[in-house]
Amino acid sequence: MTACNLGEEEIEFPVEVHFRIVCVSSMEVSAHVMVAADELGLAEKLLTGNESSSGKYLSYQLSTVVDSKEEMHTIDQTFRAVEGVKMVL
């Protein structure tokens, strides 16, 4: 078990983390998000979330256990690198 300080909180690993990926609502962007999840070995954990009232944005939810700060950062950066992803929370 390892620990990491993020801000004022100390996180002990492994820990379950929850990501919300907000992207432009299009088949192409959705396909790229799915490919990114597959490359991370997390495709089966990626769930479709909500669509904005205008239909312009779509969210995905992902919950997984990570073993380190680096793994958490890799997941975050992989989704942020997908064109059409607006934010990863």
Secondary structure, DSSP 8 states (H G I E B T S, - for coil): -EEEEETTEEEEESEEEEEEEEEE--HHHHHHHHHHHHHTT-GGGEEEEEE-TTSSEEEEEEEEEESSHHHHHHHHHHHHTSTTEEEE-
